[in-house]
Amino acid sequence: MRHLIDPLDFGMQETEAVLDLADRIAANQDAYIDAAKNRKLATLFYEPSTRTRLSFEAAMLNLGGKTLGFPAADVSSASKGETIADTIRVVGRYVDIVAMRHPKEGAPLRASMFSPVPVINAGDGGHNHPSQTLIDLDTIRQRKGRLHHLTIGFCGDLKFGRPVHSLTKILTRYEGNKYVFISPEELKIPKYLEEDFLAPSHAEWYETQDLEDILPKLDVLYMTRVQKERFFNEEDYIRLKDTYTLTEDKLESAKHDMPVLHPLPRVGEISMDVDDDPRAAYFDQVQNGIFVRMALIMALLGICDPVMGKEVLLHEC
Ligand code: CP
């Protein structure tokens, strides 16, 4: 059985097959309205979410399936001490597929070890967010026409920002990408990303604290929120939270076709005056999220693409 716990769980061809399916769904939504009829998705969210939980649920509903789940640990039996292993063994008997978000790194991986159904990691602590990564790849591909030979700037909280970790890992599979990591000293990318992914792929990368200086050189800018919930003390969060604010004035020096991505929610790092700039791609990410998650559910459940006929993604369909 296949799960999506880490962005590298799918091979490059598999990843691109999911993105291609997402694009076919976007172009012909009516063709998919019964694709997951009589299937059920559980969303087990031990940590807050707006986009990920609701878009997984909307994706399953769009496919003709049904959803159930809980939006917080304190309304589940986790509050009574139930383990992840027991929870998944129970919920896996109710549904066909599970999306799980948890504040602890590795919790969805542990769930997958005991699960009778596919598990999707919907964000584990400051570690990975692989379905967000598929959305980011889809959006970059739409905007730039490729996933290789790009100079990508990541800005903000690069220490705790799980979308940054997952996207960096997967982009190192593509040739010729260069990375600029823009953050305060305290929020630099974790060492393991350098040692296990950037260095072995012979990628060029460097770190800076200066967003404005680097903007003209970037092909893609990925902004992130400073992750209040991961800080050990509020004083540090308050000191660092407003380090970067992207404004329309600052964007004057950037390339005319440099998309600005953000996984959202934003809390001030992108000024609202950027929203009308054609380079603002963060609401495209939200829209693409529905189609990508529909494609991901179909792929993990081995559902045939009704448009393409017998399309093999992760399982024989
Ligand atoms: N991008 C994202 O994960 O948003 P939510 O936290 O609202 O799910």
Residues whose N, C-alpha, C, O or C-beta is under 5 A from the ligand:
A	BS01	CP	P48 S49 T50 R51 T52 R53 P263 L264 P265
